[in-house]
Amino acid sequence: MAEAVDRKELTRLVTDVYAQVAQEPGAGYHFEVGRGVAAKLGYPDELLDKVPQRAVDSFAGVGYYFDLAALQPGQSVLDLGSGSGMDSFMAAVQVGPTGVVVGVDITPEQLENANQLRSEAFSNVSFQHAQIDALPFEDNSFDVAISNGVLNLLPDKAKGFAEIARVLKPGGKLALADIVTEKQLIEGIVCDATLWASCIGGAMQEGRYKSAIEDAGMRVVTVRENPQYQFLSESAQEASGEFGVKSVSLLAEKR
C-alpha cells in the first residue's frame, strides 16, 4: 500500500492542506479545526486556557490522549506532527520547567506559527522540521512520544513506528490519537492523494496498525475509540461509513 500513492505528490498535498490550516483555520476542510473540536474530543478547558489560543485555533487533531500519556514533571516529550504547537504547549504545561518538549513537523507555515507562539512561559519547548520516519535524534532520547492524527499520513508506517521506538527510552510511552479502519481500504481510495491528505486514504486497518507498533518493539497497552470524531465532507463520510474509518486513542510502551 505504501507504493500505491506517489510520495512526492502526497507530501505536496499534505503540506499544502496543513499550510492552509495554519494560515486560514476557518476556511473549511474535510475535518473540523479549532477549539470546538478539541473540546468535543475531550481536551479540558483548563488545559486549553493555558496555551496560546492561535495554536488552539489551528488544532486539527482526531482524539484526546493526554490522560493515557500521564505526563510527569521533568519528562522529555517528542510531539510527532506538532502543527502550530497546541499539544506541544499542553505537554510543556504538564512536564513543567524541568521537562522538555520537542515538536517536529514538515509544514513550514505550521512551524512558523509554532515558533511565533513560543514565549517565556514555554522556554522548554522547541520546534524543528523533520520527517517522522527519519528522526534527527539519538537513540533512547525521550520518555514519551505523542501524536495526533498524523501517523496515518505516513506512506511507510512500519518505518515510522521503528523510528519512534528507536528514540524512546526503554519503558518509554507512545500516546497518540489516529485514524484507522475496520476494513482494508480499496485501491481507489489508497491511490487518492487528496484522501490521504484528509487522513483517510492512508488509514491502516486497525489490526495491522497495532501489529506495526508491536513489530517495532512496543507493546500496545490501551486502545479506545473516539466516536465523537466525525469527518465533514460527503466523500470522507462515504469512505468512513463503507470501510469503518474511525478515530482511536492508543497507548503503547517500548519493550
N, C-alpha and C positions, 0 to 999 in steps of 0.2 A: 504493500500500500504506500510505503514511503516514496516509491518511484512513480506513483500514478499521477502526481501533480508536479508541475515544473517548479523547482525550488526557488529560482530567481523570481519568477512571477509571483509565487506565494509570498516571498519576503517583501516584494514591492507592494503588493496589495495589503499585507498586514501593516506595514509601516505607514502606508497611505491612510488606512482606516483609523489607526490609533494616533496619527498626527492630527487628523481632523478632530478626533475626540479631545485631544489636548487643547486644540485651538477653538473648537466650537462644540462644547459638550452638549449643548441643547439642540443640535442640528437634526437629530433623528436617525436612528440606526436599527439594525436587526435586533438589538438588545437594549435594555434600559441602562441609563447612565445617571450617576449623581446620588445625592443623599437619600432620595426616596427609595431607590432600590437597595442601598446599603442598609437602611433601617428595616426594610422588609425582610432582608436576608438574615437579620439578627444582630447587626452591629449596634451596640448600646449607645445611647445619646451621650453618655458621659465620656466615651472614647471619641465619638465624632466631634464633640465640642472642644477636644484638646489638640486637634490637628488643624493645619491650615485649611480653610474652607475651599480655596481654589483646588486643592488636591481632592477634597470630597466631591466637588462638582464634576471632576473628571473620572471618578471611580466607575469602572466598568467590569467589576468582578461578578462572580456567579454563585458565591456562597460565603458562609462565615466559618472560620476555623480557629480563631484565637482561643476559644475555650479548650480545643483539643491541643493546641500548642503549649498552653500553660507556661508562658514565658516567665522567667525569673530574673531578678536583678543581677546584673553582671554578665549575662549571657551574650554570646556573639550570634547574630542573626543574618542570614542571607535571604533577600527578597528577590525571587526569580520572576522577572517581568514586572518591575516595580512601577511602571507607568509614571504618573505625576506624583507618586510617593505616599498616597494615603496609608497603605498598610505598613510601609516603612516607618512613617512617623508614629503610627499606633504602636508598632513594635518598640520604638525608641522610648515611648512613654512607659512601657511595661518593663523594659530591661534597665531603665534608669541611666544616670550619668556614668555609672561604672560599666555599662554594657556598650555594645557597638552594633550598628546595623549598616549593612551594605546592600544597596539596591542595584540590580542590573537590568538593562533594557536595551532594545535595538532601535528604538524610535527617537531620533534626535529631539523632536519637539516635546516629547514626554520628559526626556532627561533635562531639557532646558527648563521646563516648568518646575520639575522637582528641585533642581538646584536653586532656582529663584526663590522657592518657598522655604528653603532652609534658613534657619535663624539661630540666634544664640541659644534658644531653647532646644535646638536639635543639632548641637555641635557634635554629637556622637553618631550622626547619620551621614553617609556619603553615597553618591550615585556614580555609576560608570557604564559605558557602552560595552556590552559583552553578550555573546551567544550562550544560551543555557547548555548547549551540547559541546561547548568549548570554553569552560570557565577559567578565568585567569587567576586562579587561587591555588595555594599549596594544598596538598593532602591534609585531611583532618583539621581544617581551619575553623569550622563553625559548629556551634552547639545545635542550632536549629535552622532549617531551610523552610521558607514559606512561599506560597504561590497562589494566585487567584485567577483562574480562567485563562491560563497561559500555556500550560504544558500540552494541551490538545492542539496547539498551533505548531508544535514541532513535527517535522516530517519523520525524524528518526527518534522516536520516544525512548527506545532502549538505550541509545547513546546518551540522551538527556538524563535519564534516571541513573545511569552509570556515573556520569559526571557529578550529579548531586550526591550520590553515595560516596564518591571519592573525596569530596571536600567536607563532608560531615565527619565529626569526631566519632569514634566508637561509642555506640549508645545514643548518638545524636538523633534528632527527630526531623521528619519531614511532615509538615502540616499544610494541607492545601485544600482548595476547592477547585473543581474542574468539571468539564463536560465529558460524559461517557455515553455509550449506547447500550441498549439491551440486545439489539440485533446488529449483525455486521452490516455496515453501510454498503450500498451498491456502488459500482464503479462510476456511474454518472454523477453521484454526489461527491465521491472521493476525488474525482478529477476536476471538480469545480472549485477553482482557487478562491472565488468570491465567498463560497460557503465555508471554505477553510478559514478565511479571514473573519468570518462571522461566528467562529467557534463551533461549527457543525461538521464541515467536511473532513476535518482531521480527528474527529472524536473517535476514540477507540472503544471496542466492545469491552464492557466492564470487567469481565473475567480476564481478558488479555491484558488490560490495563494493570490490574492487580498483579498478574504474573510478571509483567515487565518490571514492576517495582521489586518484587521478590527476587527475580533473576539478577537484579543489580546489587543484591546484597543487603536488602532491607526487609523487615517483617511488617506486613500490614496489620495494624492493631485494631483500627476502627474505621468503618465506612458508614456514612449515613446519607440519606437522600435529602435534597433541598427542593421539595415540591413547590415552594413559593417562588422559585425562579422560573420565569417564562420568557420565551422568545417573542418578539413583537411582529415581525413581518410574516406575511402569509406563507412564503416559501420556507422560511425557517420553521414555522409552526407545522407545516405539512411534513417535513422531514422528521421533526420531533415526534409527531404522532405515529408515523409509519414505522420508525425504527427505534422508538423508545429513547430518543435523545433526552438526557436529563442531567441535572447538576448533582454532584455529590461532594461531601466534605470527607477528608480522609486523613488519618494519622498513621505514619509508619516510623519504625525505628531501625537504625543501622545495626546490623548484627555484629 
